[in-house]
Amino acid sequence: MSSDATIRSCGAVVLAGGRSSRMGAPKALLPWRGQPLLLHVVDVLREVCDLPIVVVAQTGQPLPPLPPEVVLAYDPPEFDHGGPLVGLFAGLGVLVAHRAEFAYLSACDTPFLSADYVRLLVRRLVDEPGLGGILPFDAPASGDPADRHFPHPLASAVRVSAAHAAAAEVLGKQGSRPLFMFDRLGARWLDSAELPDRRVLRTCNTPQEYEEALALDHQGGDASGS
C-alpha cells in the first residue's frame, strides 16, 4: 500500500446494528462480489485508514468473521433511545482511545463505497482545520430550497474528538438523531451533485434496493476506486 493511499490518523466507524426488518435478512451478510457486504465495506476502508476500523453491532447479531485489525464494539446499554447515534458514539469512543483525528462514518450496506470518495471527504477536513465534519446530502429534485433535503450521515467524515463529544451531548439530552451531532460540529453540507459518482451513497435497505445494486454492478460500473 503506497504512502499516499492512506490518510494519517484516520479511522472509521461502520454501523452493522439494526434488525434489517425491511431486508428480511442480515444486511451485513448479503453477498457482494464474492464476500459478505460488510467485509466489502471494510476492505474499501482499509485502503484509506491507518487506524482501526470499528464495526459496531448489537449483542448476538450475526456477523461474518472480521479481519484481526478490525475492532468490534457494541451499542452501550445505557443509551437505549438513540438508534444509530448510539452506535456512532460507541465507535467514536474507540477511535478517541486510539487518538484518531479523523473518522469516516459508514453503514454496512453501501455496496458502491469507494476509497476515492472517503479520501475526498477526509482530505477536506485535513485541509480545513476549523471544519468539524462533511455531510453529503441530496438536494430536492424541484430545486426549491424550501423542499426537503436528504442528508447522508452514514456517508460522512468527522473530527473524532469533537464528534464524540457532540454525540455524548445529544444522547445526554435524550436526543437520537445523528443530524443533531452534525449541527453541534458546524459540519459543512456537500451537495451530492458535486460527487464524481453518486452511487457511493446507495444503500440496500430492502430486497429491491439490493437487486437494483446487483444489476448496476452487473452492468460493469466499478465504484471501488483506489
Disulfide bonds with the S-S distance in Angstrom:
none
